[in-house]
Amino acid sequence: MRHANEALIQHFYDALDRRDSAAMAACYADQARFADPVFGELDAPGVRAMWAMLCERASDLQVAVSDIEADDRRGSARWIASYTFTRTGRPVRNVIDAAFAFERGKIVSHNDRFDLWRWAGMALGLKGRLFGWLPSVHNAIRRDAGKGLQAYRRRHPEQ
């Protein structure tokens, strides 16, 4: 029998695969925190807006999740996001390890880990492959992502 938090993780990624950001947002507690190599650390409103923005932009997103494990407090999963990076039109297949913490049936902490240099090589092409390991390139990626999320939040204050 599956633990309820394993089912929550599965529901979350099924919603992402459908690009249903409202269903994803409902998985997070009001005090949730999120972190990944591109967007850095976000609070609950920030992570909800990030997923809404990504779901809106990713017309060809496909999500595959595996290795889901969870108990009452912690959980993990491996997921693969396959999509076209809209800024360059390049295909991306990003392998991500996720770690979760739960309280009262909601996600209170979600940390995604992946190789930013590898992602930069896929998303940005030759420039990313050659220079994607540099801190200045990582910072530029984060800055662009942050600006994009800020602009999205201004256009969608309800998020």
C-alpha positions as CSV (number, residue, x, y, z in Angstrom):
1,M,0.0,0.0,0.0
2,R,1.3,3.4,-1.0
3,H,2.0,6.1,1.6
4,A,-0.2,9.2,1.2
5,N,2.8,11.4,0.6
6,E,4.0,9.1,-2.2
7,A,0.6,9.6,-3.8
8,L,1.0,13.3,-3.2
9,I,4.3,13.3,-5.1
10,Q,2.7,11.3,-8.0
11,H,-0.3,13.7,-8.1
12,F,2.1,16.7,-8.2
13,Y,4.1,15.3,-11.2
14,D,0.9,14.1,-13.0
15,A,-0.4,17.6,-12.7
16,L,2.9,19.0,-14.1
17,D,2.7,16.6,-17.0
18,R,-0.8,17.9,-17.7
19,R,0.5,21.5,-17.2
20,D,-2.2,22.0,-14.4
21,S,-0.5,24.5,-12.2
22,A,-3.6,25.0,-10.0
23,A,-3.4,21.3,-9.0
24,M,0.3,21.6,-8.4
25,A,-0.2,24.8,-6.3
26,A,-2.7,22.9,-4.1
27,C,0.0,20.4,-3.1
28,Y,2.0,23.1,-1.3
29,A,1.5,24.4,2.2
30,D,1.1,28.2,2.7
31,Q,4.6,28.4,4.3
32,A,6.3,26.2,1.6
33,R,9.8,26.8,0.4
34,F,11.3,25.7,-3.0
35,A,14.8,25.8,-4.3
36,D,16.5,24.8,-7.6
37,P,19.7,25.8,-9.5
38,V,17.8,28.2,-11.9
39,F,15.3,30.0,-9.7
40,G,17.1,29.8,-6.4
41,E,15.0,30.0,-3.3
42,L,11.3,30.8,-3.5
43,D,8.5,31.1,-1.0
44,A,5.1,29.5,-1.6
45,P,3.6,32.4,-3.7
46,G,6.9,32.4,-5.7
47,V,6.9,28.7,-6.4
48,R,3.2,28.7,-7.3
49,A,3.9,31.5,-9.8
50,M,7.0,29.8,-11.2
51,W,5.0,26.6,-11.9
52,A,2.2,28.6,-13.5
53,M,4.6,30.4,-15.7
54,L,6.5,27.3,-16.7
55,C,3.2,25.4,-17.4
56,E,2.0,28.3,-19.5
57,R,5.2,28.5,-21.6
58,A,5.9,24.8,-22.0
59,S,3.6,23.7,-24.8
60,D,5.4,20.5,-25.4
61,L,6.4,19.6,-21.9
62,Q,6.5,15.9,-21.0
63,V,7.2,14.6,-17.5
64,A,8.3,11.2,-16.4
65,V,8.7,10.5,-12.7
66,S,10.2,7.5,-11.0
67,D,11.8,6.3,-7.7
68,I,9.1,7.9,-5.6
69,E,9.7,7.3,-1.9
70,A,8.0,9.0,1.0
71,D,7.1,8.7,4.7
72,D,5.3,11.0,7.1
73,R,8.0,13.7,7.0
74,R,10.3,13.3,4.0
75,G,10.1,12.2,0.4
76,S,12.1,12.0,-2.9
77,A,11.7,11.4,-6.5
78,R,13.6,11.4,-9.8
79,W,11.9,13.2,-12.6
80,I,12.7,14.0,-16.2
81,A,11.4,17.1,-17.9
82,S,11.5,17.0,-21.7
83,Y,10.6,20.2,-23.5
84,T,11.7,22.9,-26.0
85,F,13.5,25.8,-24.3
86,T,11.4,28.7,-25.8
87,R,14.2,31.3,-25.9
88,T,16.4,29.2,-28.2
89,G,14.1,26.6,-29.6
90,R,16.5,23.9,-28.4
91,P,15.3,20.5,-27.0
92,V,16.0,19.9,-23.3
93,R,15.9,16.6,-21.4
94,N,16.6,17.5,-17.8
95,V,17.1,14.8,-15.2
96,I,16.1,16.1,-11.7
97,D,16.4,14.7,-8.2
98,A,13.7,16.1,-5.9
99,A,13.6,16.1,-2.1
100,F,10.5,17.0,-0.2
101,A,9.4,17.6,3.4
102,F,5.7,17.3,4.4
103,E,3.4,18.6,7.1
104,R,-0.2,17.7,7.4
105,G,-0.4,16.2,3.9
106,K,1.2,19.2,2.1
107,I,4.6,20.0,0.7
108,V,6.5,22.4,3.0
109,S,9.9,22.1,1.4
110,H,10.8,21.1,-2.2
111,N,14.4,21.1,-3.5
112,D,15.2,20.1,-7.1
113,R,18.8,19.3,-7.9
114,F,20.2,19.0,-11.4
115,D,23.4,19.7,-13.3
116,L,23.1,23.4,-14.4
117,W,26.1,23.1,-16.8
118,R,24.4,20.1,-18.5
119,W,21.1,22.0,-18.7
120,A,22.9,25.1,-20.1
121,G,24.5,22.9,-22.8
122,M,21.1,21.7,-23.9
123,A,19.1,24.9,-23.6
124,L,21.8,27.4,-24.9
125,G,23.7,25.2,-27.3
126,L,27.5,25.6,-27.9
127,K,27.8,28.6,-25.6
128,G,26.2,26.6,-22.8
129,R,28.4,23.6,-23.4
130,L,31.6,25.6,-23.5
131,F,30.9,28.2,-20.8
132,G,28.0,26.7,-18.8
133,W,30.3,25.8,-16.0
134,L,31.3,29.4,-15.3
135,P,29.7,31.1,-12.3
136,S,29.1,34.2,-14.5
137,V,26.9,32.0,-16.8
138,H,25.1,30.5,-13.9
139,N,24.4,34.0,-12.5
140,A,23.2,35.2,-15.9
141,I,20.8,32.2,-16.1
142,R,19.5,32.9,-12.6
143,R,19.1,36.6,-13.3
144,D,17.2,35.9,-16.5
145,A,14.9,33.4,-14.8
146,G,14.3,35.8,-11.9
147,K,13.4,38.7,-14.3
148,G,11.1,36.4,-16.2
149,L,9.3,35.3,-13.0
150,Q,9.0,38.9,-11.7
151,A,7.5,40.0,-15.0
152,Y,5.1,37.0,-14.9
153,R,4.0,37.9,-11.4
154,R,3.4,41.5,-12.4
155,R,1.1,40.3,-15.3
156,H,-0.6,37.7,-13.1
157,P,-0.9,39.2,-9.6
158,E,-3.5,36.5,-8.7
159,Q,-0.7,33.9,-8.6
